Amino acid sequence: MKRNLHPVMLLAIAVLVVSFSASCKKRSSVTNFKYNDTKWGGFEAHKYDGQATGPNLVLVQGGTVTQGVTEQDVTFEYNNIPRRVTVSSFYMDETEISNLHYREYVYWVTKQFPDFPEVIKNSLPDTLVWREELAFNEPYVQYYFRHPSYQNYPVVGVSWLQSTEFCKWRGDRVNEMILAENKYITPNTMGTGEDNFTSETYLSQQYTTGIKKGKKDYSPYAADPKMGRYVRMEDGVLLPDYRLPTEAEWEFAALGLVGNRVTGNEMITDRRIYPWDGTSLREPSSKEKWAQGKMLANYKRGRGDYAGIAGKLNDNSIITAPVYSFMPNDYGLYNMAGNVNEWVADVYRPNTYFDMEDLNPYRGNEYQVRDLDEDNYPLLDSLGRIRYRPVKDEEAVNRRNYKKGYVVDYLDGDSTSYVTYDYGKTTLVSDNARVYKGGSWADEAFWCSPGSRRYLEEDKSTCTIGFRCCMIRLGGDVDNETKGGNNFKKTKKQQKMNKTNRNMNKL
């Protein structure tokens, strides 16, 4: 295996750089007030060198892409017609979440919530997904998730709901590590129930366990200047939330068209059917002779053929393969075709490609706000998380960009949005049907195309569906060194005019 996680020390060092505060008293360009100065009101402005890369993530630079199937739709479902969209830059796991990663999550849930057996039960993958009425797969039921032979294989048997919970937990643990490495808190490894750390409770100052000396507080109203203050969002120390990718993000990342760009030109040489060039699932040619003819994905060639003949297995995997198997695409992402299908965040609709926005398309918004007490403090649930409530329609009535809190059914191919999705009554699709993408070890070649899409109820799982996490890219879309926009130096004429204006102001 290549690795499971990037070294945490690299992240800690990056965060130290990011959180570095300017020592000099810079002035505001609009008021001329000094920043970071108690005598001048204490407003803070810190140097920020860009977003640090979280463990196991790689940057996927966004751009324009034709989403959907660009070749013949052999299933004749007509639910993934080509549509040109733009996707913002984001970070994505370079591999699927493995059994080892998920066992770490189950361990923490078991340790943190010993008094909530239902929470522990809901975190466990369904190992019975391996059973078939007319097949003998009981060894996989017993061994696949827990035996070390499979620890670096992708986790399966997890529902969309479980995948979402994993993402939330992961974001909290990573941010807890960042604060601990910077000595703002003591890791609360014994915390249970309401006493467990979450990023939100810390930022809202609802988390009080193991708080150490914080950042310097320049406010003239600081309660304890020596103790300092909690880290804030404005400090840029904490990372954004981990989450499931949207369908558009996943498909964009899988295609990896960055490798088909003509150097120096806004041009793509060829469209891609798969996450690599060409129309074959084998490596056509290579400078390395050992690579020529090798399978590029873990898939099913045809009925009864999952891996070829003994002594000459074509993909070396009858079921799943380790997460670092096969050749990564041009973003450095492994197994974006084959191995396991992957959950994405979207609610499934056959008409999504007709209705969706052309920038960061997504269906599944259920807008929420924090649940506050009478003193406007966030309320916590029994698990120590901040409670949310749905946005009421009357709260959005005066808005122009949205009119309802629940917009999963918005448009749905018609102008009135009166179509109801009631499973088993009006359609086989419900509001809880979630999209999953990519091919798996049990799928034939068609499904290895990033444009293919299927759906399953969010509380269901199979032996072929896994997931990976992603994170928004904040700030510039390229990297931390390249700022957004095109910047030009001032011309000599502009420099002369500015000098003249400055001299006039002195009069």
C-alpha positions in Angstrom: 0.0 0.0 0.0 1.3 3.5 -0.8 -0.1 5.1 2.4 -3.4 5.7 4.2 -2.9 9.2 5.4 -0.5 12.1 4.8 1.8 12.6 7.8 0.0 14.8 10.4 3.1 16.7 11.1 3.0 18.2 7.6 -0.5 19.5 8.2 0.5 20.9 11.6 3.4 22.7 10.1 1.2 24.1 7.4 -1.3 25.3 9.9 1.3 27.1 11.9 2.3 29.0 8.8 -1.3 29.7 8.0 -2.1 31.0 11.5 0.9 33.3 11.7 -0.2 36.7 12.8 1.4 39.9 11.5 3.5 41.4 14.2 3.5 44.9 12.7 0.6 47.2 13.2 -0.8 47.5 9.7 -3.4 50.1 9.0 -6.8 49.8 7.3 -6.8 51.2 3.7 -10.4 52.5 4.3 -10.2 54.1 7.8 -6.4 54.3 8.5 -7.1 52.6 11.8 -4.4 50.2 13.1 -5.1 46.5 13.0 -4.2 44.2 15.9 -3.9 47.1 18.3 -6.0 47.4 21.5 -5.7 51.2 21.6 -7.3 51.4 18.2 -10.3 49.1 18.9 -8.7 45.7 18.6 -9.9 44.8 15.1 -7.8 41.9 13.9 -6.3 41.2 10.4 -3.8 38.3 10.2 -1.5 37.1 7.5 -3.0 34.1 5.7 -0.9 32.0 3.3 -3.7 29.8 1.9 -5.7 26.7 2.8 -3.7 23.8 4.1 -4.3 20.4 2.5 -6.0 17.9 4.9 -5.0 14.3 5.3 -5.4 12.0 2.2 -6.7 14.9 0.1 -5.5 16.2 -3.3 -6.5 19.5 -5.0 -8.9 19.2 -7.9 -8.6 22.4 -9.9 -12.1 23.3 -11.1 -13.2 24.4 -14.6 -15.6 23.7 -17.4 -16.7 20.2 -18.3 -19.4 18.5 -20.3 -21.3 16.5 -17.7 -23.2 13.3 -18.7 -22.7 10.5 -21.1 -21.0 11.6 -24.3 -21.2 8.3 -26.0 -24.2 6.0 -26.8 -26.5 5.5 -23.8 -26.8 1.7 -24.1 -29.3 1.6 -21.2 -31.7 4.0 -23.0 -32.5 5.7 -19.7 -32.0 9.2 -21.1 -31.2 10.5 -17.6 -27.7 11.7 -18.2 -27.8 13.8 -21.4 -24.7 16.0 -22.0 -24.7 19.4 -20.2 -21.9 21.9 -20.0 -21.2 23.1 -16.5 -18.5 24.7 -14.4 -17.2 23.2 -11.2 -15.3 25.2 -8.5 -12.0 23.9 -7.2 -12.2 21.4 -4.3 -10.2 18.7 -2.5 -11.0 15.0 -2.8 -9.7 11.8 -1.2 -7.1 10.2 -3.4 -8.6 6.8 -2.5 -11.8 5.3 -1.4 -12.3 5.1 2.4 -10.8 1.7 3.5 -11.9 -0.8 6.1 -9.1 0.4 8.3 -10.3 4.0 8.1 -13.9 3.0 8.8 -12.9 0.7 11.7 -11.2 3.8 13.3 -14.5 5.6 13.0 -16.4 2.8 14.6 -13.9 2.6 17.4 -14.3 6.3 18.2 -18.1 6.2 18.1 -18.0 3.2 20.4 -15.7 5.0 22.8 -17.4 8.4 22.7 -21.0 7.2 23.0 -21.1 4.1 25.3 -24.5 5.1 26.6 -26.0 5.3 23.2 -26.1 1.7 21.8 -28.3 2.8 18.9 -25.7 5.3 17.7 -23.0 2.6 17.8 -25.3 0.1 16.0 -26.0 2.7 13.3 -22.3 3.3 12.6 -21.6 -0.4 11.8 -21.5 -1.5 8.2 -23.9 -4.2 7.1 -21.7 -7.2 6.5 -24.7 -9.2 5.4 -24.7 -7.4 2.0 -22.3 -10.1 0.8 -25.1 -12.8 1.0 -26.8 -14.1 -2.1 -29.5 -16.7 -2.1 -27.6 -18.9 -4.6 -24.0 -18.2 -3.7 -21.6 -19.0 -0.9 -20.2 -15.7 0.3 -20.3 -16.3 4.0 -16.5 -15.9 4.4 -16.8 -12.3 3.2 -19.6 -11.8 5.7 -17.4 -12.9 8.5 -14.0 -11.6 7.5 -14.1 -8.8 4.9 -14.6 -5.8 7.3 -12.5 -6.9 10.3 -9.7 -9.2 9.1 -6.3 -7.5 8.5 -6.1 -9.1 5.1 -8.8 -6.6 3.9 -7.9 -3.6 6.0 -6.7 -1.6 3.0 -9.6 -2.6 0.8 -12.6 -0.2 0.3 -15.3 -0.4 2.9 -18.7 -1.6 1.6 -22.0 -2.2 3.2 -22.3 1.5 4.3 -25.3 3.6 3.4 -25.4 7.2 2.3 -26.4 8.2 5.8 -23.5 6.4 7.3 -21.1 7.9 4.8 -22.3 11.4 5.7 -21.8 10.7 9.4 -18.3 9.5 8.8 -17.5 12.8 7.0 -18.8 14.8 9.9 -16.8 12.8 12.4 -13.6 13.0 10.3 -13.8 16.8 10.0 -14.1 17.1 13.8 -11.1 14.8 14.4 -8.9 16.6 12.0 -9.7 20.0 13.5 -9.2 18.7 17.0 -5.8 17.5 15.9 -4.9 20.9 14.5 -5.9 22.7 17.7 -4.1 20.2 19.8 -0.9 20.4 17.7 -1.0 24.2 18.1 -1.5 23.8 21.9 -4.9 25.6 21.9 -6.6 22.5 23.5 -5.7 19.2 25.1 -6.9 16.2 23.0 -10.1 15.0 24.8 -9.5 11.3 24.1 -11.8 10.3 27.1 -14.7 12.6 26.2 -18.1 10.9 25.9 -21.6 12.1 25.1 -22.0 15.8 25.2 -18.3 16.2 26.2 -16.9 15.2 22.8 -15.2 17.8 20.5 -16.9 19.1 17.4 -15.6 22.0 15.2 -18.9 23.9 15.5 -19.2 23.7 19.3 -15.6 24.9 19.6 -16.2 27.9 17.2 -19.3 28.8 19.1 -17.4 28.6 22.4 -19.8 25.8 23.6 -16.9 23.4 24.0 -15.0 23.9 27.3 -13.0 20.7 27.9 -9.2 21.0 27.8 -9.0 24.6 26.7 -5.5 25.9 27.0 -4.0 29.4 26.3 -5.6 30.7 23.2 -4.7 33.3 20.6 -3.8 36.8 21.7 -6.9 38.9 22.2 -6.6 42.5 21.1 -10.1 43.5 22.1 -10.3 46.2 24.8 -13.0 44.2 26.4 -11.0 41.0 26.7 -12.0 39.1 29.8 -8.5 37.6 30.4 -5.8 39.0 28.0 -3.2 36.5 29.4 -5.5 33.5 28.7 -6.3 34.7 25.2 -9.3 33.8 23.2 -10.8 30.9 21.2 -9.7 30.4 17.7 -12.1 32.0 15.3 -13.1 31.2 11.7 -11.4 34.5 10.7 -8.0 33.1 11.9 -7.9 30.5 9.1 -6.6 27.8 11.5 -9.4 25.3 11.2 -10.2 23.4 8.0 -13.6 23.4 6.3 -16.0 20.5 6.8 -15.4 17.1 5.1 -18.4 16.0 3.1 -19.5 13.8 0.2 -18.8 15.2 -3.2 -21.6 16.4 -5.4 -22.4 14.4 -8.5 -20.8 17.1 -10.6 -17.6 17.3 -8.5 -17.2 13.5 -8.6 -17.7 13.3 -12.3 -15.4 16.2 -13.0 -12.7 14.7 -10.8 -13.1 11.2 -12.4 -12.6 12.5 -15.9 -9.3 14.2 -15.0 -9.4 16.3 -18.2 -6.5 18.4 -16.8 -4.3 15.8 -18.4 -5.8 16.5 -21.9 -5.2 20.2 -21.8 -3.1 21.7 -24.6 -0.2 23.6 -22.8 -0.7 27.3 -23.0 -4.1 27.1 -24.6 -7.7 27.0 -23.3 -8.3 23.7 -25.2 -9.0 20.0 -24.5 -7.5 17.7 -27.0 -10.0 14.8 -26.6 -13.1 13.9 -24.7 -12.8 11.0 -22.3 -15.1 8.0 -22.0 -13.1 6.7 -18.9 -10.8 8.5 -16.4 -8.0 7.8 -18.9 -7.4 8.3 -22.6 -8.7 5.9 -25.2 -11.7 3.5 -25.5 -10.1 0.5 -23.9 -9.9 -0.7 -20.3 -6.4 -1.9 -20.9 -3.2 0.1 -21.0 -2.6 0.4 -24.8 1.1 1.3 -24.7 3.7 2.4 -22.3 7.5 3.0 -22.1 7.4 0.4 -19.4 6.7 -2.9 -21.0 5.3 -4.4 -17.9 2.4 -2.0 -18.0 1.3 -2.7 -21.6 -2.0 -4.6 -21.8 -2.7 -4.5 -18.1 -6.2 -3.7 -16.8 -6.8 -0.1 -15.8 -9.8 -0.9 -13.6 -11.4 -3.6 -11.5 -14.6 -4.6 -13.3 -16.6 -7.6 -14.6 -15.8 -8.4 -18.3 -19.0 -10.4 -18.8 -21.3 -13.0 -17.3 -19.3 -15.2 -14.9 -15.9 -13.5 -15.7 -14.8 -11.3 -12.8 -11.1 -11.7 -13.2 -10.1 -14.1 -16.0 -8.5 -17.5 -15.7 -6.3 -18.9 -13.0 -2.6 -18.2 -13.5 -3.5 -15.2 -15.7 -6.0 -13.1 -13.8 -6.7 -10.0 -15.9 -7.2 -7.5 -13.0 -6.0 -9.6 -10.1 -9.2 -9.0 -8.1 -12.2 -11.3 -8.1 -14.0 -8.9 -5.7 -12.6 -5.6 -4.5 -8.9 -4.6 -4.7 -6.8 -2.5 -2.3 -7.5 1.2 -2.5 -4.1 2.1 -4.1 -4.5 -0.4 -6.9 -4.5 0.4 -10.6 -3.2 3.6 -12.2 -4.4 7.0 -10.8 -5.9 9.5 -13.1 -4.3 12.9 -14.0 -5.5 14.4 -10.7 -3.8 11.6 -8.8 -7.1 9.9 -7.8 -7.2 6.1 -7.6 -10.1 3.9 -8.7 -12.4 6.5 -10.2 -13.6 3.6 -12.5 -14.1 0.1 -11.1 -13.4 -1.4 -7.7 -16.5 0.1 -5.9 -19.3 2.4 -6.8 -19.3 5.6 -4.8 -21.9 7.6 -3.0 -22.3 11.3 -3.9 -24.4 13.9 -2.1 -27.2 14.4 -4.7 -30.8 13.4 -4.6 -31.6 11.4 -7.7 -33.9 12.7 -10.4 -34.0 11.5 -14.0 -34.5 15.2 -15.1 -31.6 16.6 -13.1 -29.6 17.4 -16.2 -32.5 19.4 -17.7 -33.0 21.5 -14.5 -29.6 22.0 -12.9 -27.6 25.2 -12.6 -24.5 25.6 -14.8 -22.3 26.5 -11.9 -21.7 23.8 -9.2 -25.0 21.9 -10.0 -26.5 20.0 -7.1 -29.9 18.7 -6.1 -30.6 18.0 -2.4 -30.6 21.4 -0.6 -32.6 21.4 2.7 -31.7 24.7 4.2 -31.3 24.8 8.0 -30.5 27.3 10.7 -29.2 26.8 14.2 -31.7 26.1 17.0 -31.2 28.8 19.6 -32.3 29.2 23.2 -34.0 32.3 24.6 -30.5 34.0 25.0 -29.6 33.2 21.3 -27.0 30.6 22.3 -26.9 27.4 20.2 -28.6 24.4 21.6 -26.7 21.1 21.8 -28.1 17.6 21.3 -27.3 14.6 23.5 -24.3 13.8 21.3 -22.7 17.2 21.9 -23.5 18.6 18.4 -25.2 21.9 17.7 -28.9 21.4 16.9 -30.4 22.6 13.6 -33.9 23.2 12.5 -35.4 23.5 8.9 -35.8 26.9 7.5 -39.5 27.8 7.5 -41.0 29.0 4.2 -42.1 32.3 5.9 -38.5 33.0 6.7 -37.6 32.9 3.0 -40.7 34.7 1.6 -38.8 38.0 1.1 -35.7 36.4 -0.5 -35.0 36.6 -4.3 -32.7 33.6 -4.6 -34.8 31.0 -2.8 -38.4 30.9 -1.5 -38.5 27.7 0.5 -36.3 25.8 3.0 -36.9 22.5 1.3 -36.0 22.7 -2.4 -35.2 19.0 -3.2 -38.3 19.0 -5.5 -37.6 22.3 -7.1 -38.5 22.3 -10.8 -38.3 18.5 -11.4 -38.8 19.1 -15.1 -41.8 21.3 -14.8 -42.5 24.9 -14.0 -44.8 24.3 -11.0 -42.9 21.7 -9.0 -46.0 19.8 -8.2 -44.5 16.4 -9.0 -44.4 14.3 -5.9 -41.9 11.4 -5.4 -43.6 8.9 -3.1 -41.8 5.5 -3.4 -44.1 2.7 -4.5 -47.1 5.0 -5.2 -46.2 7.5 -7.9 -42.7 6.5 -8.8 -39.8 4.2 -7.9 -37.8 7.2 -6.9 -38.3 9.0 -3.6 -36.8 12.1 -2.0 -34.4 9.8 -0.2 -33.0 8.3 -3.4 -29.3 9.2 -3.6 -27.0 9.0 -6.6 -24.0 6.7 -6.8 -21.4 6.9 -9.5 -18.7 4.9 -11.2 -18.4 1.2 -11.9 -17.6 -1.6 -9.4 -15.9 -5.0 -9.4 -19.4 -6.5 -10.2 -20.2 -4.1 -13.1 -19.5 -4.4 -16.8 -17.5 -1.8 -18.7 -20.4 0.7 -19.5 -20.7 1.7 -15.8 -17.0 2.6 -15.6 -17.7 5.8 -17.5 -17.9 8.8 -15.1 -21.0 10.0 -16.8 -23.1 6.9 -15.8 -25.4 7.3 -12.8 -27.6 5.2 -10.7 -29.5 5.5 -7.4 -30.4 3.8 -4.2 -32.3 4.7 -1.1 -30.1 6.6 1.4 -30.5 4.1 4.2 -29.6 1.1 2.0 -26.2 -0.5 1.2 -24.7 -3.1 -1.0 -21.4 -5.0 -1.4 -20.4 -2.8 -4.3 -20.9 0.7 -3.0 -18.2 2.6 -1.0 -17.4 6.3 -0.8 -14.7 9.0 -0.5 -14.8 12.4 1.1 -14.1 15.9 -0.3 -13.7 19.5 1.0 -14.3 22.9 -0.6 -11.3 24.8 -1.8 -11.4 28.3 -0.3 -9.9 31.3 -2.0 -7.9 31.0 -5.3 -8.9 28.1 -7.6 -5.3 27.2 -8.6 -3.1 27.0 -5.5 -1.9 29.1 -2.6 0.8 30.9 -4.7 -1.6 31.9 -7.5 -4.2 34.5 -6.6 -7.5 34.7 -8.3 -8.0 37.1 -11.2 -5.5 38.4 -13.7 -3.2 41.1 -12.1 -1.4 43.7 -14.2 1.3 46.1 -13.3 0.5 49.8 -13.4 1.6 51.5 -16.5 4.1 54.4 -16.4 1.2 56.8 -17.1 -0.8 55.4 -14.1 2.2 55.7 -11.8 2.8 59.3 -12.9 -0.9 60.2 -12.3 -0.9 58.5 -8.8 2.2 60.5 -7.9 0.6 63.7 -9.0 -2.6 62.9 -7.0 -0.5 62.2 -3.9 1.3 65.5 -4.2 -2.0 67.4 -4.6 -3.3 65.8 -1.4 -0.4 67.3 0.5 -1.4 70.8 -0.5 
